[in-house]
Amino acid sequence: MISIRSIDFAYSSLPLLFKEFSLEISRGETWAILGPSGCGKTTLLYLLAGLRFPTAGGIEIDGQRLARPRPHSGLILQDYGLLPWSTVRENVELGLRLRKFYGADGTHAPRNFQPKSNVDHWLERLGIDMVADKYPSQLSGGQRQRTAIARTLALEPDLLLMDEPFSSLDAVTREGLQNLTLSLCAENQLTLVVVTHAIEEAVILGRKILLLDEAPTRTARVFENPAAGTDGHAGGKRYQELCNLLRREMQHEAA
């Protein structure tokens, strides 16, 4: 699905974050991205979202070179990105309203886009139907994150990109949303790429874990984690072993 081919990237007047970096992500996989601060985790997500572009090399999704944000990709940011003056329902409807405005032009909406009202389905599926008429300031952190997820899934993406989506939540809420996210990705056959700074969260969410080095990253170091998302994985022996391995790798890089 995603082919990153020998990309270079640097912000203006700053050192390279990526140098001849390549990676392949297949459809339906769940990936977690780990690495030290400043290594380019969020930048890589923005590159996949079509919000930033390599200075060399290229990125293809489903065989098409990425030259702008694609309508089949969904991006959920750490601060949720909700409109404070809009209700939960209005926030969830926002993307659909924009697509109806532009029409099925293949740029802002898929060419086969058929407007339909699936907002009630996602409000109920995310457990926020009872707060549909409330505003973001009246919600808990978990409810705000559920609203952001519902708004994204209402657009029927095939790729879900998440930037530290659960970092500000308490442990119980975070665990519930981690499990819900994995369930939704499986139900809707989504490819998931999530950036996190937490080793334990990466091992819970990612069946493949990409560990970025101190910049510039040249090689994709990928750790297989096939048990992610299965019952009993979190806290089990393999889970602990992989957490310890990743912690040692990150400490080695920081040394």
PEQUI-V346036 format. One record per residue. N is the residue number from 1. RES is the residue in one small letter. SS is DSSP state (hx for helix, st for strand, lp for the rest). Layout:
{{N & RES & SS} {N & RES & SS}}
This chain:
{{1 & m & lp} {2 & i & st} {3 & s & st} {4 & i & st} {5 & r & st} {6 & s & st} {7 & i & st} {8 & d & st} {9 & f & st} {10 & a & lp} {11 & y & lp} {12 & s & lp} {13 & s & lp} {14 & l & lp} {15 & p & lp} {16 & l & lp} {17 & l & lp} {18 & f & st} {19 & k & st} {20 & e & st} {21 & f & st} {22 & s & st} {23 & l & st} {24 & e & st} {25 & i & st} {26 & s & lp} {27 & r & lp} {28 & g & lp} {29 & e & lp} {30 & t & st} {31 & w & st} {32 & a & st} {33 & i & st} {34 & l & st} {35 & g & st} {36 & p & lp} {37 & s & lp} {38 & g & lp} {39 & c & lp} {40 & g & lp} {41 & k & hx} {42 & t & hx} {43 & t & hx} {44 & l & hx} {45 & l & hx} {46 & y & hx} {47 & l & hx} {48 & l & hx} {49 & a & hx} {50 & g & lp} {51 & l & lp} {52 & r & lp} {53 & f & lp} {54 & p & lp} {55 & t & lp} {56 & a & st} {57 & g & st} {58 & g & st} {59 & i & st} {60 & e & st} {61 & i & st} {62 & d & lp} {63 & g & lp} {64 & q & st} {65 & r & st} {66 & l & lp} {67 & a & lp} {68 & r & lp} {69 & p & lp} {70 & r & lp} {71 & p & lp} {72 & h & lp} {73 & s & st} {74 & g & st} {75 & l & st} {76 & i & st} {77 & l & lp} {78 & q & lp} {79 & d & lp} {80 & y & lp} {81 & g & lp} {82 & l & lp} {83 & l & lp} {84 & p & lp} {85 & w & lp} {86 & s & lp} {87 & t & st} {88 & v & hx} {89 & r & hx} {90 & e & hx} {91 & n & hx} {92 & v & hx} {93 & e & hx} {94 & l & hx} {95 & g & hx} {96 & l & hx} {97 & r & hx} {98 & l & hx} {99 & r & hx} {100 & k & hx} {101 & f & hx} {102 & y & hx} {103 & g & lp} {104 & a & lp} {105 & d & lp} {106 & g & lp} {107 & t & lp} {108 & h & lp} {109 & a & lp} {110 & p & lp} {111 & r & lp} {112 & n & lp} {113 & f & lp} {114 & q & lp} {115 & p & lp} {116 & k & lp} {117 & s & lp} {118 & n & lp} {119 & v & hx} {120 & d & hx} {121 & h & hx} {122 & w & hx} {123 & l & hx} {124 & e & hx} {125 & r & hx} {126 & l & lp} {127 & g & lp} {128 & i & lp} {129 & d & hx} {130 & m & hx} {131 & v & hx} {132 & a & lp} {133 & d & lp} {134 & k & lp} {135 & y & st} {136 & p & hx} {137 & s & hx} {138 & q & hx} {139 & l & lp} {140 & s & lp} {141 & g & hx} {142 & g & hx} {143 & q & hx} {144 & r & hx} {145 & q & hx} {146 & r & hx} {147 & t & hx} {148 & a & hx} {149 & i & hx} {150 & a & hx} {151 & r & hx} {152 & t & hx} {153 & l & hx} {154 & a & lp} {155 & l & lp} {156 & e & lp} {157 & p & lp} {158 & d & lp} {159 & l & st} {160 & l & st} {161 & l & st} {162 & m & st} {163 & d & st} {164 & e & lp} {165 & p & lp} {166 & f & lp} {167 & s & lp} {168 & s & lp} {169 & l & lp} {170 & d & lp} {171 & a & hx} {172 & v & hx} {173 & t & hx} {174 & r & hx} {175 & e & hx} {176 & g & hx} {177 & l & hx} {178 & q & hx} {179 & n & hx} {180 & l & hx} {181 & t & hx} {182 & l & hx} {183 & s & hx} {184 & l & hx} {185 & c & hx} {186 & a & hx} {187 & e & hx} {188 & n & hx} {189 & q & lp} {190 & l & lp} {191 & t & st} {192 & l & st} {193 & v & st} {194 & v & st} {195 & v & st} {196 & t & lp} {197 & h & lp} {198 & a & lp} {199 & i & hx} {200 & e & hx} {201 & e & hx} {202 & a & hx} {203 & v & hx} {204 & i & hx} {205 & l & hx} {206 & g & lp} {207 & r & lp} {208 & k & st} {209 & i & st} {210 & l & st} {211 & l & st} {212 & l & st} {213 & d & lp} {214 & e & lp} {215 & a & lp} {216 & p & lp} {217 & t & st} {218 & r & lp} {219 & t & lp} {220 & a & lp} {221 & r & st} {222 & v & st} {223 & f & st} {224 & e & st} {225 & n & lp} {226 & p & lp} {227 & a & lp} {228 & a & lp} {229 & g & lp} {230 & t & lp} {231 & d & lp} {232 & g & lp} {233 & h & lp} {234 & a & lp} {235 & g & lp} {236 & g & lp} {237 & k & hx} {238 & r & hx} {239 & y & hx} {240 & q & hx} {241 & e & hx} {242 & l & hx} {243 & c & hx} {244 & n & hx} {245 & l & hx} {246 & l & hx} {247 & r & hx} {248 & r & hx} {249 & e & hx} {250 & m & hx} {251 & q & hx} {252 & h & hx} {253 & e & hx} {254 & a & hx} {255 & a & lp}}
